Amino acid sequence: MEQNRAAHAFATLGHPGRLAVFALLMRFAPRGARPTEIAQALGLKPNTLSHHLSDLTASGLVDVQRQGRSLFYSVDLDVTEALLGYLALDLGRARPGLLAPLIKDKPMSDSAYHVLFICSGNSARSIFAEALLRDLGAGKFVAHSAGTRPGSQLNPFALEVLDRNGHDTGALRSKHLSEFQAPDAPMMDFVFTVCDTAAAEECPPWPGQPITGHWGLPDPVKAEGTDAEKGLVFARTYGALRRRIEAFAALPVASLDRISLQDRVDQIDASELTKD
């Protein structure tokens, strides 16, 4: 990356507000987020957020695209990679002592891979994902789910869909995210958010640097209409997650390095966006 362009990018990220917006967009990457979602998650006034997004876009760190009536802002991963490369290779002179902890490729476990699905309520979407991976993972995965603000009971429409598709729901329950952040919790190999609300919330870094992904889907719990219409929304959400889980379970995890594996995880969501 050219020096002046790098200086512009670093200066842009030097403001706490812009850095917070960029960090949030990284949690959505490679997807984008609407300004209303960003403002709500960070508690920013619309005009303040507009200035931050304008500066991030001008620096090349963030792209903006119109989809229908909405604008979606997303991180430009190529520019971000170039900026990190400039910091590590040009400024850091590729010193082994600085880079080794960053570029060390942690091998994936030889045993079953622990996978955590997170949403806000842990009553439908993440429960679907847990049940699907448990039953479709062919023993390669240990599936978990949790919510940032879980309820006390699972959604009855979600349970009905799972029962109808042959999943055992007896052991499923709503769980708070903190259950998996405890010292005695299993170390996760993969962490997926399946709702935009959960992705927007900042969480401490997960131990072990798991592969992460965002498979955001609309909340079926908010569906309105008759019971039959609500049931159809839940069934569609289940179907969208089933396609993703089937693609994920088919990945040759043991034979891919972490960079390739992250790319393949990102591609699963990108390919499904055109179907949902």
C-alpha positions in Angstrom: 0.0 0.0 0.0 1.3 3.5 -0.9 2.4 5.5 2.1 0.0 8.5 1.7 -3.0 6.1 1.3 -1.9 4.1 4.4 -1.5 7.3 6.4 -5.1 8.4 5.3 -6.5 5.1 6.4 -4.6 5.1 9.7 -5.8 8.6 10.4 -9.4 7.7 9.7 -9.2 4.8 12.1 -7.6 7.0 14.7 -10.9 8.4 15.7 -12.8 6.3 18.4 -16.1 6.7 16.7 -14.9 5.7 13.3 -12.9 2.8 14.8 -16.1 1.6 16.5 -18.0 1.7 13.2 -15.2 -0.2 11.4 -15.0 -2.8 14.1 -18.8 -3.4 13.9 -18.7 -3.7 10.1 -15.8 -6.3 10.5 -18.2 -8.4 12.6 -20.6 -8.4 9.7 -18.0 -9.0 7.0 -18.2 -9.9 4.2 -21.8 -8.8 4.5 -22.8 -5.2 4.8 -25.0 -3.4 7.4 -27.6 -0.6 7.1 -26.9 2.7 8.8 -30.0 2.3 11.0 -28.6 -1.0 12.3 -25.1 0.6 12.9 -26.6 3.6 14.7 -28.8 1.5 16.9 -26.0 -0.9 17.9 -23.5 1.9 18.7 -25.9 4.5 20.0 -24.9 7.1 17.4 -26.9 10.0 16.1 -27.7 9.7 12.4 -25.7 12.8 11.4 -22.7 11.6 13.4 -22.8 8.2 11.9 -23.1 9.8 8.4 -19.9 11.7 8.9 -18.1 8.5 10.1 -19.3 6.4 7.2 -18.4 9.2 4.7 -14.8 9.3 6.1 -14.4 5.5 6.1 -15.7 5.4 2.5 -13.4 8.2 1.4 -10.4 6.3 2.9 -11.3 3.2 0.9 -11.8 1.0 4.0 -15.5 0.8 3.5 -17.7 0.3 0.4 -21.4 1.3 0.0 -23.9 -0.4 -2.2 -27.6 0.3 -2.8 -30.0 -2.7 -2.6 -33.5 -1.6 -3.3 -34.2 1.4 -1.1 -31.5 0.6 1.4 -27.8 1.4 1.6 -25.4 -1.3 2.9 -22.0 -0.4 4.1 -19.3 -3.2 4.2 -15.6 -3.4 4.9 -13.4 -3.6 1.8 -11.4 -6.7 2.8 -8.8 -6.2 0.1 -7.9 -2.7 1.3 -7.9 -3.8 4.9 -5.6 -6.7 4.0 -3.3 -4.2 2.2 -3.3 -1.9 5.2 -2.4 -4.7 7.6 0.3 -5.9 5.3 1.7 -2.4 5.2 1.8 -2.3 9.0 3.4 -5.7 9.3 5.7 -5.9 6.4 6.7 -2.3 5.6 6.6 -0.6 9.0 7.3 -3.8 10.9 10.0 -4.8 8.5 8.6 -8.4 8.7 10.4 -9.0 12.0 9.8 -12.6 13.0 9.4 -11.7 16.7 6.5 -9.4 15.8 4.8 -11.5 13.2 5.1 -15.0 14.5 2.2 -14.7 17.0 0.0 -13.2 14.2 0.7 -15.5 11.3 1.1 -18.8 13.2 -1.4 -21.2 11.7 -3.2 -23.0 14.6 -4.0 -26.5 13.4 -7.6 -27.6 13.6 -8.4 -30.2 16.3 -8.2 -33.9 15.3 -11.3 -34.6 17.4 -14.9 -33.4 16.8 -15.1 -29.7 16.1 -17.0 -27.5 18.5 -19.4 -25.1 16.8 -21.4 -22.4 18.5 -24.4 -20.6 16.9 -25.4 -17.3 18.5 -28.6 -15.2 18.1 -30.4 -12.8 20.4 -33.1 -15.0 21.9 -31.8 -18.5 21.3 -35.4 -19.7 20.7 -35.5 -20.4 17.0 -32.7 -19.6 14.5 -29.7 -20.7 16.6 -31.7 -23.7 17.9 -32.5 -24.7 14.3 -28.7 -24.5 13.6 -27.8 -26.5 16.6 -30.2 -29.3 15.9 -29.3 -29.4 12.2 -25.6 -29.6 12.7 -26.0 -32.2 15.4 -28.0 -34.4 13.1 -26.3 -33.7 9.7 -22.7 -33.4 11.0 -22.0 -37.1 10.8 -20.2 -37.1 14.1 -17.6 -34.5 13.0 -19.1 -31.7 15.0 -20.4 -30.9 18.5 -23.1 -28.3 18.0 -24.0 -25.6 20.6 -26.2 -22.6 20.6 -26.7 -19.6 22.8 -28.4 -16.2 23.0 -27.2 -12.7 24.1 -30.7 -12.2 25.7 -32.2 -15.7 25.8 -35.8 -16.4 26.9 -36.8 -19.2 29.2 -38.5 -21.3 26.6 -38.0 -22.4 23.0 -40.5 -21.0 20.5 -43.3 -23.6 19.9 -43.3 -22.9 16.1 -39.6 -23.8 16.0 -40.1 -27.0 18.0 -43.0 -27.9 15.6 -40.7 -27.5 12.6 -38.0 -29.5 14.1 -40.3 -32.3 15.1 -41.8 -32.4 11.7 -38.4 -32.8 10.1 -37.4 -35.7 12.4 -35.1 -33.9 14.9 -35.1 -34.9 18.6 -35.9 -31.8 20.6 -35.7 -33.3 24.1 -32.3 -32.0 25.0 -32.6 -28.5 23.4 -32.8 -25.5 25.7 -32.2 -21.8 25.7 -28.8 -20.8 27.0 -27.0 -17.5 27.7 -23.8 -16.8 25.9 -21.9 -16.5 29.2 -22.3 -20.3 29.6 -19.8 -20.7 26.7 -17.4 -17.9 28.0 -16.8 -19.6 31.3 -13.3 -21.0 32.1 -14.5 -24.6 32.0 -16.4 -24.2 28.7 -15.2 -26.1 25.6 -13.0 -24.2 23.2 -14.8 -23.3 20.1 -13.5 -24.1 16.6 -16.3 -22.2 14.8 -18.6 -19.4 16.0 -21.5 -18.2 13.8 -24.0 -15.4 14.4 -27.3 -16.1 12.8 -29.0 -12.7 13.5 -27.9 -9.2 12.9 -28.5 -8.1 16.5 -26.1 -10.6 17.9 -23.5 -9.8 15.2 -23.7 -6.1 16.1 -23.0 -6.7 19.8 -19.3 -6.6 20.7 -18.1 -9.7 22.5 -14.6 -10.4 24.0 -12.3 -12.3 21.6 -13.0 -16.0 21.7 -10.1 -18.2 23.0 -8.3 -20.1 20.4 -9.2 -17.8 17.5 -12.1 -19.8 16.1 -13.3 -19.5 12.5 -16.2 -17.0 12.5 -19.1 -16.4 10.2 -22.3 -14.3 10.0 -25.4 -16.0 8.6 -27.9 -13.3 9.4 -31.5 -14.2 8.8 -34.7 -12.3 9.7 -36.2 -13.2 13.0 -39.2 -15.6 12.4 -40.5 -14.9 15.9 -41.5 -11.4 14.6 -43.7 -12.9 11.9 -47.3 -11.8 11.9 -50.5 -13.4 10.6 -52.3 -16.6 11.2 -50.6 -19.6 12.8 -50.3 -21.2 9.4 -48.6 -18.1 8.0 -46.2 -17.9 11.0 -45.4 -21.6 10.6 -44.5 -21.0 7.0 -42.0 -18.3 8.0 -40.4 -20.7 10.5 -40.2 -23.4 7.9 -38.5 -21.1 5.4 -36.0 -20.0 8.0 -35.3 -23.7 8.8 -34.8 -24.4 5.1 -32.3 -21.5 4.7 -30.3 -22.7 7.6 -30.4 -26.3 6.5 -28.8 -25.4 3.2 -26.0 -23.6 5.0 -25.5 -26.4 7.5 -25.4 -29.0 4.7 -22.7 -27.0 2.9 -20.7 -26.4 6.1 -20.9 -30.1 7.2 -19.5 -31.1 3.7 -16.4 -28.9 4.0 -13.1 -30.9 4.2 -12.1 -29.2 7.4 -9.1 -31.3 8.3 -7.5 -30.7 4.9 -7.9 -26.9 4.7 -5.6 -24.3 6.3 -7.4 -21.7 8.4 -7.3 -18.9 5.7 -8.8 -21.3 3.1 -11.4 -22.5 5.6 -12.5 -18.9 6.5 -12.9 -18.2 2.8 -15.0 -21.3 2.3 -17.2 -20.4 5.3 -17.7 -16.9 3.9 -18.6 -18.3 0.5 -21.4 -20.5 2.0 -23.2 -17.4 3.1 -22.5 -15.5 -0.1 -23.9 -18.3 -2.2 -27.1 -18.5 -0.1 -27.9 -14.8 -0.1 -29.3 -15.1 -3.6 -31.6 -17.9 -2.5 -33.0 -16.5 0.7 
